[in-house]
Amino acid sequence: MTDVIRNYNSIHPTTPLKLILTDLYPNKSIVERYNTSVDEVTYIEKAVDAAVLQDAPKGLKTMVNSFHHMPPQ
């Protein structure tokens, strides 16, 4: 993931890409690991409910591995 972002940013230095991760139940140790070691990625420490968009960070949104949070219907 970070290799793709770094490659993109090297090709497009005037419009750098930064990834913001969120979760309904953020894992504190994972949050800390990303926020202290990966410059291109920020992991929001507070819970963010993807069903409440006004609480989500601004920008393009994509849901990856999120369906385990949703009821079957």
N, C-alpha and C positions, 0 to 999 in steps of 0.2 A: 504494500500500500504506500509506504513512504517513498519507495523507489519511483513509483509512478508519479507522485506529486513532485518529487525533486527533479525528475526528468522534464516534466511539463514546465516547471518554474525555470529551468535552465534554458528552455526554448522560448519561453514567454516571460522574460524578467520584468516587463512593465505591468503585467497583469498576473501577479503571483496567485497561486491557488493555496488555500488553507482549509483543512478539513476540521469540522467541529463535530465531535461525537457526543451523543446524549443517550440516556437510558432511563427507563421508568424506575429501575432499581440499580443505580450505579454502584459498582464495586470499588470501594475506596482505594484499595491497593492498585488496581488497574488504572484508575483515574490518576493517581499519583505517578505511576510509572510513565504514562503518556505525557503528562504535563511537565515532567522533569527531564524527559530524555528525547522527545521528538518535537523539534521546532515547528514542523509543518502541521502538527495535529494538536488540537486542544480538546480536552474531554471535560464537559461541564460537570461540576461536582454535585449539583442539586438534581433531584428527580425531574425529568421532563416527560410529560404525557403526550405522546404523538397525536392523540385524539384532540388535544387542546392546542391548536396552532398558535394562538396569541402568546402562549408561554414559550414557544420554541424560538431558537435563534433565527434571525433574518437570513434569507438566502434560499438556494435550491435545497430541497429535501428529498431524501431517498430512504427507504426502509429496508434494512438488511438484517436478516435473521430475526425479524420482529414478530413473526406470526405466532410464536409460542406464547405471546402475551395476550392474544385475542381469542375470544370464545369461538367455537367451531362455526356457529351460524354467521 
